[in-house]
Amino acid sequence: METVRDEELLKLIESLPDNMKREVKDFVEYLLYKSSKKERKLSLNWKGGLSEYKDKYTSIELQKKALEWRTYL
């Protein structure tokens, strides 16, 4: 894959009409968001959050209840 120099990229962007520059900006922001999203680690701070209900419901029932409760928040 060929490396793109910053100057070359800037020249190309500058040659675009204003409305297309906005699209480029949106796309670059999306790419930045997407790349930062991969670096985030999964948080397990919810682990055990429903343990008080383990004797009341089966795991399947508890999954359904959790989904139900989340939709009402």
Secondary structure, DSSP 8 states (H G I E B T S, - for coil): -----HHHHHHHHHTS-HHHHHHHHHHHHHHHHHHHHHH-----TTTTTTGGGTTTS-HHHHHHHHHHHHHT-
